[in-house]
Amino acid sequence: MAFEPPIPPELWDQIPPAAQAALRAVFADYERRLRDQQAQIDELRRRLHQDSTNSSKPPSSDAPGPKRRPPQPPSGRRRGGQPGRAPTQRLLVPPDQVQQTLPLKPCRCRRCGHALHGADPEPLRHQVAEIPAIRPTVVEYQLHRLCCPDCQARTCAELPAGVPAGCFGPRLQAVLALLAGAYRLGKRPIQGLGHDLFGLSISLGSIAKLERATAQALERPMAEALASVRQHPANVDETSWRQQRQRGWLWVAVTAWVSVFLLRRRRDAAALHDLVGPRPRQVITSDRFKSYDVLPLKRRQVCWAHLRRDFQALIDRGGSARRVGRELLGLSDDLFFFWHRVRDGTWSRRQFQKRLARIRAAWDAAVRAGAASGCAAAEALCREMVRLDEALWRFAFREGVEPTNNAAERALRHAVCWRKTSYGTDSAPGGRFVERILTAVASCRQQGRDVLDYLVSCCESAVHQTAPPSLLPQANTL
C-alpha cells in the first residue's frame, strides 16, 4: 500500500526529494510507535477488565460493581418457606443424652378445677440446651524435697507418668490450637477468648509455645499424610504466604481422603517435588503455571475451570478472538454436561468416553482454526492447547481424577482468609505449625472426623510418649 503523507499534495510537491525521503522515514517511525502504544493501551484495558470470570484472579479481588447476573424478576411469593414444603424442626436429643429430666404434671383441670392424678404415657417434650460456666480444672502437684539423714543429699519427688511438664494440659493445648488453625484467631484474640469464656490466664508466649508443641505432636501424622499424597491422584495448587517477612508460598495437595499443606520459599519445581515427590506416579491436577511443566503429560491433568476463564477472556477481547472463545467455551459446556452425568451415576464411564470422541474431534478442529485466527492471544492459547493436549483428557480414563482443580482451590480458601488477618508467620516453627494444623483440620473434615478429638489424642500421645493416631482413614479402621 502506497504511503500517503499527512500533508496536502500541493505542499508535498514543493518539498525537495531528499527532504521527502527524510519525512517519510519520520512518519513511518511515528506510525510504528503509535501502533505499539495502541497495542499497549489495548492490553492495559484488557487487564483492567479482568476479574474472576475471565482470569485466574480470586473472587475476593473483584471490584465492587453491578452483579454479574441480571436480577431475577420478582415471583410474587412471600419470602421464606413456601406452602407445601416439608417442615424443618430441630431434632430432640435422645433420652440417654439428657442430663436432667423434670416431669411436670398439672394439679387441677383447666376447665372445672377438679384434682388431676396419674401420668401421661407420651408427654410433650421440651428441651432447653445450656452451656454451663466453664472454668479450668487446676491440679496441683506438690513435689517434696527431702534430705537423706545418712548422706545429707536432697531428693525431689518426680511427676507421675502422663503429667505434662508445662502448666497446661493436652485438651487445653488442643483447644488453643483449634482456635488458631480452624477458626483463624490470632494470639491476642485467643488470649482474650480464653479469659472471657474459660477464665484462663495465659500469656502470649505460652500460646506460641503450645502451638510449637502441637506442631511436634503432629509431625508423624504429617509425614504419613505426605507419603499417602504421593501415591494417589491429587489436586495441587499454591498461594502466597509471608514467611519471616519475606514472600513465600503455601502449597496444598488434596486427595480423596487427606489434604497436605507445605510452606516453601519459592513457587518452583523443587517445591512441587517436595509435595508430590521427585518422580510422581500419580496423576496431578493443576493449572497451567510453568512450575507444573516439569510433570510428564501422562501424569498430569490440566484444570478445565482455568481454561473456561481463558475462553471467556477471549470473548471479552472481541474481534476474531470472540469467535474462537465462544466455540471453545461451547465445547467445554458439552464436556461438562456429559461429565456430570458420569458423576451422578446416570452414565457409565464407557458411555462418556464414546461421547468424548466426538467432542475431541470438534475440539481439534476448533483449536486448529483458532491457531490461525489472526489474534495473537487466541493463537497463543490454541498453541498451548496443542502442546498440552494429552493432559486435557486424563480424567476421562483414570478413576479418581477430576477435570478441575476446584478441590485444591477450596482447600486454600481457608488458608487465604487466615493469611489476610495474620499476615503470615514470623518464624520457622510458626510455619511448621501452620502446615501441620491446616493438614490436620482439612483432613479430619474431609473424613468427617471430630477435629478437636483428634488434636486431643495427638497431644495426649505426646505427653505419654506413644504413637499418635494417623490421619489416614485406612490406618484407623484396621
Secondary structure per residue as TSV (DSSP state, phi and psi in degrees):
chain	resnum	aa	ss	phi	psi
A	1	M	-	360.0	128.7
A	2	A	-	-68.1	142.8
A	3	F	-	-76.6	130.7
A	4	E	-	-110.9	105.6
A	5	P	-	-67.2	144.7
A	6	P	S	-77.6	46.4
A	7	I	S	-134.4	138.4
A	8	P	-	-53.4	141.4
A	9	P	H	-56.9	-37.2
A	10	E	H	-65.7	-32.3
A	11	L	H	-78.9	-35.5
A	12	W	H	-63.9	-37.7
A	13	D	T	-69.1	-21.0
A	14	Q	T	-81.7	-9.0
A	15	I	S	-84.2	136.7
A	16	P	-	-60.6	150.3
A	17	P	H	-56.0	-38.7
A	18	A	H	-64.6	-40.2
A	19	A	H	-68.7	-34.9
A	20	Q	H	-61.5	-42.0
A	21	A	H	-62.9	-40.7
A	22	A	H	-65.5	-41.0
A	23	L	H	-66.4	-37.8
A	24	R	H	-59.9	-41.6
A	25	A	H	-64.9	-40.8
A	26	V	H	-65.4	-45.8
A	27	F	H	-63.0	-39.1
A	28	A	H	-63.8	-39.5
A	29	D	H	-65.8	-41.8
A	30	Y	H	-62.5	-40.9
A	31	E	H	-63.3	-39.7
A	32	R	H	-63.7	-44.2
A	33	R	H	-62.7	-40.7
A	34	L	H	-63.3	-40.5
A	35	R	H	-63.0	-43.8
A	36	D	H	-63.1	-43.6
A	37	Q	H	-66.2	-37.3
A	38	Q	H	-65.8	-37.9
A	39	A	H	-64.0	-39.6
A	40	Q	H	-65.8	-40.1
A	41	I	H	-63.0	-43.3
A	42	D	H	-62.7	-39.4
A	43	E	H	-67.3	-40.8
A	44	L	H	-66.3	-38.1
A	45	R	H	-63.5	-39.3
A	46	R	H	-63.8	-43.0
A	47	R	H	-66.3	-34.0
A	48	L	H	-63.1	-31.5
A	49	H	T	-96.7	12.5
A	50	Q	-	-76.7	141.0
A	51	D	-	-148.1	-166.4
A	52	S	T	-71.3	-10.8
A	53	T	T	-89.3	-20.0
A	54	N	T	-131.1	19.0
A	55	S	S	-156.9	-177.3
A	56	S	S	-88.4	9.5
A	57	K	-	-68.3	142.3
A	58	P	-	-73.0	156.4
A	59	P	G	-57.9	-28.8
A	60	S	G	-66.7	-18.2
A	61	S	G	-88.0	-5.5
A	62	D	-	-66.3	137.1
A	63	A	-	-74.1	150.4
A	64	P	S	-64.7	142.0
A	65	G	-	-179.5	-164.4
A	66	P	S	-66.5	155.8
A	67	K	-	-63.9	147.8
A	68	R	S	-66.3	-35.3
A	69	R	S	-107.1	140.8
A	70	P	-	-65.3	145.9
A	71	P	-	-64.3	143.9
A	72	Q	-	-71.9	143.3
A	73	P	-	-64.4	147.5
A	74	P	-	-61.9	139.6
A	75	S	-	-88.0	-14.1
A	76	G	S	86.4	-3.3
A	77	R	-	-92.0	155.3
A	78	R	-	-72.6	156.4
A	79	R	S	-70.5	155.3
A	80	G	S	96.2	-164.4
A	81	G	S	-64.3	140.1
A	82	Q	-	-95.2	154.3
A	83	P	T	-58.6	137.9
A	84	G	T	96.7	-12.7
A	85	R	S	-78.3	155.8
A	86	A	-	-68.8	132.8
A	87	P	-	-68.0	146.8
A	88	T	-	-113.6	117.5
A	89	Q	-	-126.5	153.1
A	90	R	-	-72.1	130.0
A	91	L	-	-73.2	142.1
A	92	L	-	-76.6	147.9
A	93	V	-	-71.6	137.2
A	94	P	-	-57.3	148.9
A	95	P	G	-56.7	-33.1
A	96	D	G	-72.4	-10.2
A	97	Q	G	-105.4	6.1
A	98	V	-	-89.2	126.4
A	99	Q	S	-76.7	-31.2
A	100	Q	-	-147.7	133.2
A	101	T	-	-120.9	125.8
A	102	L	-	-117.1	104.5
A	103	P	-	-74.1	131.0
A	104	L	-	-118.7	123.6
A	105	K	-	-124.8	138.5
A	106	P	-	-71.7	144.9
A	107	C	S	-88.2	-35.8
A	108	R	B	-135.8	157.4
A	109	C	-	-65.8	135.7
A	110	R	T	-71.3	-13.1
A	111	R	T	-100.7	-54.2
A	112	C	T	-107.2	-11.2
A	113	G	-	84.5	7.5
A	114	H	-	-67.6	144.8
A	115	A	B	-64.6	140.0
A	116	L	-	-114.2	141.8
A	117	H	-	-137.9	166.4
A	118	G	S	102.0	-165.5
A	119	A	-	-144.9	147.7
A	120	D	-	-85.8	121.6
A	121	P	S	-64.8	-26.3
A	122	E	S	-131.3	74.9
A	123	P	-	-71.1	155.6
A	124	L	-	-66.8	136.3
A	125	R	-	-107.7	122.8
A	126	H	-	-123.5	115.0
A	127	Q	-	-110.1	139.0
A	128	V	-	-121.7	118.1
A	129	A	-	-91.0	135.5
A	130	E	-	-143.1	149.4
A	131	I	-	-103.6	121.4
A	132	P	-	-71.5	161.2
A	133	A	-	-62.0	127.0
A	134	I	-	-102.8	124.1
A	135	R	-	-131.8	141.0
A	136	P	-	-62.5	141.5
A	137	T	-	-88.3	113.6
A	138	V	-	-103.2	121.9
A	139	V	-	-109.8	124.3
A	140	E	-	-101.8	127.1
A	141	Y	-	-106.8	115.1
A	142	Q	-	-95.4	108.9
A	143	L	-	-92.0	105.1
A	144	H	-	-78.8	139.9
A	145	R	E	-112.8	111.2
A	146	L	E	-110.4	146.7
A	147	C	E	-99.4	132.7
A	148	C	-	-73.6	125.8
A	149	P	T	-69.5	-16.0
A	150	D	T	-88.8	-57.7
A	151	C	T	-104.5	-0.2
A	152	Q	-	66.8	13.4
A	153	A	-	-77.4	141.5
A	154	R	E	-95.1	129.3
A	155	T	E	-120.4	131.8
A	156	C	E	-104.3	140.5
A	157	A	-	-67.1	155.2
A	158	E	-	-106.9	153.1
A	159	L	-	-67.8	143.7
A	160	P	-	-62.4	159.7
A	161	A	T	-62.7	137.0
A	162	G	T	91.8	-2.1
A	163	V	-	-92.6	125.9
A	164	P	-	-62.6	146.5
A	165	A	S	-74.2	-23.3
A	166	G	S	-86.5	-168.5
A	167	C	S	-95.7	1.0
A	168	F	S	-132.7	141.6
A	169	G	-	-81.6	170.7
A	170	P	H	-65.6	-34.5
A	171	R	H	-68.4	-42.4
A	172	L	H	-63.5	-40.4
A	173	Q	H	-60.6	-42.5
A	174	A	H	-67.7	-38.3
A	175	V	H	-63.1	-44.9
A	176	L	H	-65.7	-37.5
A	177	A	H	-65.7	-36.7
A	178	L	H	-66.7	-39.6
A	179	L	H	-61.6	-34.9
A	180	A	H	-79.3	-51.6
A	181	G	H	-81.6	-30.3
A	182	A	T	-100.1	-26.7
A	183	Y	T	-119.4	7.7
A	184	R	-	58.6	37.0
A	185	L	-	-90.2	140.2
A	186	G	-	-77.5	176.9
A	187	K	H	-67.6	-39.1
A	188	R	H	-67.6	-44.6
A	189	P	H	-60.7	-36.3
A	190	I	H	-64.2	-41.9
A	191	Q	H	-61.4	-44.3
A	192	G	H	-68.3	-40.9
A	193	L	H	-65.2	-39.6
A	194	G	H	-61.2	-36.6
A	195	H	H	-73.3	-43.9
A	196	D	H	-70.7	-40.3
A	197	L	H	-92.3	-35.4
A	198	F	H	-113.8	-5.7
A	199	G	-	65.3	31.7
A	200	L	-	-94.8	135.5
A	201	S	-	-107.7	113.2
A	202	I	-	-147.4	143.0
A	203	S	-	-89.6	163.2
A	204	L	H	-64.7	-37.5
A	205	G	H	-63.4	-36.5
A	206	S	H	-67.1	-36.8
A	207	I	H	-62.7	-44.6
A	208	A	H	-62.7	-39.3
A	209	K	H	-65.0	-40.5
A	210	L	H	-66.6	-35.3
A	211	E	H	-64.3	-40.8
A	212	R	H	-64.0	-39.5
A	213	A	H	-65.4	-37.4
A	214	T	H	-65.7	-39.4
A	215	A	H	-61.6	-40.4
A	216	Q	H	-65.5	-36.7
A	217	A	H	-67.5	-25.5
A	218	L	T	-94.8	5.9
A	219	E	H	-62.3	-48.7
A	220	R	H	-68.5	-46.3
A	221	P	H	-58.0	-35.0
A	222	M	H	-63.5	-44.1
A	223	A	H	-63.8	-40.1
A	224	E	H	-66.0	-40.9
A	225	A	H	-65.8	-39.6
A	226	L	H	-63.9	-40.6
A	227	A	H	-64.7	-35.2
A	228	S	H	-68.4	-39.7
A	229	V	H	-59.9	-34.2
A	230	R	T	-76.4	1.1
A	231	Q	T	-117.1	-6.1
A	232	H	S	-130.3	155.1
A	233	P	-	-55.1	137.1
A	234	A	E	-139.4	146.6
A	235	N	E	-95.1	130.1
A	236	V	E	-124.4	137.8
A	237	D	E	-155.3	173.6
A	238	E	E	-150.0	156.4
A	239	T	E	-144.9	157.8
A	240	S	E	-70.5	151.9
A	241	W	E	-154.8	131.0
A	242	R	E	-78.6	125.4
A	243	Q	E	-125.5	116.0
A	244	Q	T	50.9	45.9
A	245	R	T	65.2	18.6
A	246	Q	E	-125.9	154.9
A	247	R	E	-74.9	128.7
A	248	G	E	-130.5	-168.8
A	249	W	E	-139.8	135.7
A	250	L	E	-102.3	115.6
A	251	W	E	-99.2	150.9
A	252	V	E	-140.9	142.5
A	253	A	E	-127.1	124.3
A	254	V	E	-115.8	121.2
A	255	T	-	-108.3	-170.1
A	256	A	S	-66.1	-26.2
A	257	W	S	-123.9	-24.3
A	258	V	-	-134.3	155.4
A	259	S	E	-128.6	130.4
A	260	V	E	-120.1	132.4
A	261	F	E	-112.5	140.7
A	262	L	E	-136.9	136.8
A	263	L	E	-99.4	128.0
A	264	R	E	-137.1	156.9
A	265	R	S	-69.5	-33.5
A	266	R	-	-121.3	163.3
A	267	R	S	-108.0	60.2
A	268	D	S	-128.1	-176.3
A	269	A	H	-65.7	-32.4
A	270	A	H	-63.6	-41.6
A	271	A	H	-65.7	-38.8
A	272	L	H	-62.2	-40.6
A	273	H	H	-66.8	-34.1
A	274	D	H	-61.3	-30.1
A	275	L	H	-85.7	-50.1
A	276	V	H	-106.4	-1.2
A	277	G	-	97.4	152.2
A	278	P	S	-68.2	-27.8
A	279	R	S	-131.6	76.9
A	280	P	-	-64.5	136.7
A	281	R	-	-103.7	-10.7
A	282	Q	S	-93.3	166.7
A	283	V	-	-85.7	130.8
A	284	I	E	-108.4	122.7
A	285	T	E	-97.1	127.7
A	286	S	E	-155.9	176.2
A	287	D	-	-81.5	-165.7
A	288	R	-	-105.2	27.0
A	289	F	-	-63.3	147.0
A	290	K	G	-62.3	-24.7
A	291	S	G	-62.9	-26.8
A	292	Y	G	-81.4	-5.1
A	293	D	G	-69.1	-13.7
A	294	V	G	-72.7	-16.2
A	295	L	S	-77.1	136.5
A	296	P	-	-65.2	145.5
A	297	L	G	-61.1	-29.1
A	298	K	G	-73.1	-12.3
A	299	R	G	-111.9	24.0
A	300	R	E	-137.0	142.3
A	301	Q	E	-125.6	121.3
A	302	V	E	-81.3	138.3
A	303	C	-	-71.4	122.2
A	304	W	H	-77.6	-22.6
A	305	A	H	-65.1	-39.8
A	306	H	H	-66.9	-37.9
A	307	L	H	-61.7	-42.2
A	308	R	H	-63.2	-35.5
A	309	R	H	-65.7	-37.6
A	310	D	H	-68.1	-35.4
A	311	F	H	-64.5	-40.7
A	312	Q	H	-65.2	-35.0
A	313	A	H	-63.7	-37.5
A	314	L	H	-64.2	-40.6
A	315	I	H	-62.4	-42.7
A	316	D	H	-68.0	-24.6
A	317	R	H	-68.4	-33.3
A	318	G	-	82.8	-174.3
A	319	G	T	66.3	-146.4
A	320	S	H	-68.3	-23.6
A	321	A	H	-66.6	-29.7
A	322	R	H	-61.8	-44.1
A	323	R	H	-62.9	-42.4
A	324	V	H	-64.2	-45.6
A	325	G	H	-62.6	-41.6
A	326	R	H	-64.9	-39.9
A	327	E	H	-67.8	-44.1
A	328	L	H	-68.7	-38.1
A	329	L	H	-66.7	-38.1
A	330	G	H	-64.2	-39.9
A	331	L	H	-66.8	-37.2
A	332	S	H	-68.0	-32.2
A	333	D	H	-60.3	-44.8
A	334	D	H	-62.4	-40.8
A	335	L	H	-59.6	-48.5
A	336	F	H	-72.0	-30.7
A	337	F	H	-60.0	-45.4
A	338	F	H	-77.9	-31.2
A	339	W	H	-65.9	-37.0
A	340	H	H	-64.2	-28.8
A	341	R	H	-66.9	-33.2
A	342	V	H	-69.3	-42.6
A	343	R	H	-67.0	-35.8
A	344	D	T	-87.7	3.6
A	345	G	T	85.9	2.9
A	346	T	S	-69.5	-39.1
A	347	W	S	-114.9	154.2
A	348	S	-	-86.8	162.9
A	349	R	H	-63.6	-32.6
A	350	R	H	-64.2	-42.3
A	351	Q	H	-62.1	-41.0
A	352	F	H	-64.4	-39.9
A	353	Q	H	-64.5	-34.5
A	354	K	H	-66.6	-43.8
A	355	R	H	-66.5	-33.9
A	356	L	H	-64.1	-30.7
A	357	A	H	-60.8	-38.7
A	358	R	H	-69.9	-40.9
A	359	I	H	-64.3	-39.4
A	360	R	H	-66.1	-36.3
A	361	A	H	-63.5	-45.6
A	362	A	H	-66.3	-36.0
A	363	W	H	-63.0	-46.2
A	364	D	H	-60.2	-40.9
A	365	A	H	-66.2	-40.5
A	366	A	H	-67.5	-37.8
A	367	V	H	-67.7	-41.2
A	368	R	H	-62.9	-41.5
A	369	A	H	-65.8	-39.4
A	370	G	H	-66.4	-31.6
A	371	A	T	-69.3	-13.5
A	372	A	T	-121.7	28.0
A	373	S	S	-79.3	-18.1
A	374	G	S	92.8	-8.6
A	375	C	-	-97.4	124.6
A	376	A	H	-61.7	-40.5
A	377	A	H	-67.2	-43.9
A	378	A	H	-65.6	-40.9
A	379	E	H	-65.0	-40.8
A	380	A	H	-64.6	-42.1
A	381	L	H	-65.0	-42.1
A	382	C	H	-67.6	-36.8
A	383	R	H	-63.9	-36.8
A	384	E	H	-67.0	-36.0
A	385	M	H	-63.6	-36.9
A	386	V	H	-65.4	-42.3
A	387	R	H	-64.7	-36.9
A	388	L	T	-100.2	15.8
A	389	D	G	-55.8	-40.0
A	390	E	G	-64.8	-27.6
A	391	A	G	-91.9	4.1
A	392	L	T	-86.0	-25.1
A	393	W	S	-118.8	14.1
A	394	R	G	-62.2	-33.3
A	395	F	G	-63.4	-25.3
A	396	A	G	-74.4	-16.9
A	397	F	T	-122.1	-3.1
A	398	R	S	-125.1	126.3
A	399	E	T	-65.9	142.5
A	400	G	T	84.9	-1.2
A	401	V	-	-103.2	129.2
A	402	E	-	-102.1	152.2
A	403	P	S	-77.5	-10.0
A	404	T	S	-124.5	164.8
A	405	N	-	-101.5	25.1
A	406	N	H	-63.0	-33.1
A	407	A	H	-62.2	-42.9
A	408	A	H	-69.2	-38.2
A	409	E	H	-65.6	-38.7
A	410	R	H	-66.7	-38.0
A	411	A	H	-65.1	-34.4
A	412	L	H	-77.7	-18.8
A	413	R	H	-60.2	-41.4
A	414	H	H	-62.7	-42.6
A	415	A	H	-66.7	-36.9
A	416	V	H	-64.2	-42.3
A	417	C	H	-62.7	-38.1
A	418	W	H	-65.5	-41.9
A	419	R	H	-62.4	-37.8
A	420	K	H	-68.7	-22.9
A	421	T	H	-100.9	-25.3
A	422	S	H	-98.8	-18.9
A	423	Y	-	61.1	28.9
A	424	G	S	91.2	-159.0
A	425	T	B	-124.0	150.5
A	426	D	S	-102.8	-3.1
A	427	S	S	-149.2	161.2
A	428	A	H	-63.8	-42.4
A	429	P	H	-60.7	-36.0
A	430	G	H	-63.7	-36.6
A	431	G	H	-64.5	-40.2
A	432	R	H	-63.6	-38.4
A	433	F	H	-63.2	-42.1
A	434	V	H	-61.2	-48.2
A	435	E	H	-55.8	-50.1
A	436	R	H	-80.5	-34.9
A	437	I	H	-72.3	-36.8
A	438	L	H	-64.4	-39.6
A	439	T	H	-63.4	-44.9
A	440	A	H	-66.0	-45.8
A	441	V	H	-64.4	-48.9
A	442	A	H	-64.8	-41.6
A	443	S	H	-68.6	-42.2
A	444	C	H	-62.7	-41.4
A	445	R	H	-69.0	-33.1
A	446	Q	H	-60.9	-39.3
A	447	Q	H	-90.6	-2.4
A	448	G	T	74.1	23.1
A	449	R	-	-91.2	153.5
A	450	D	-	-74.4	118.5
A	451	V	H	-66.0	-43.4
A	452	L	H	-64.1	-44.2
A	453	D	H	-59.2	-39.6
A	454	Y	H	-66.7	-44.0
A	455	L	H	-64.7	-38.8
A	456	V	H	-61.6	-43.0
A	457	S	H	-62.2	-41.1
A	458	C	H	-66.0	-42.9
A	459	C	H	-66.7	-38.8
A	460	E	H	-65.8	-37.6
A	461	S	H	-63.8	-37.3
A	462	A	H	-65.0	-38.0
A	463	V	H	-68.1	-43.1
A	464	H	H	-85.3	-3.3
A	465	Q	T	57.7	47.2
A	466	T	-	-118.0	171.5
A	467	A	-	-70.2	131.2
A	468	P	-	-74.5	158.8
A	469	P	-	-65.9	148.7
A	470	S	-	-81.9	153.5
A	471	L	S	-84.1	-7.9
A	472	L	S	-86.2	130.0
A	473	P	H	-64.2	-33.6
A	474	Q	H	-64.5	-36.9
A	475	A	H	-69.7	-22.6
A	476	N	H	-93.3	-4.0
A	477	T	H	-110.2	-1.3
A	478	L	-	-74.1	360.0
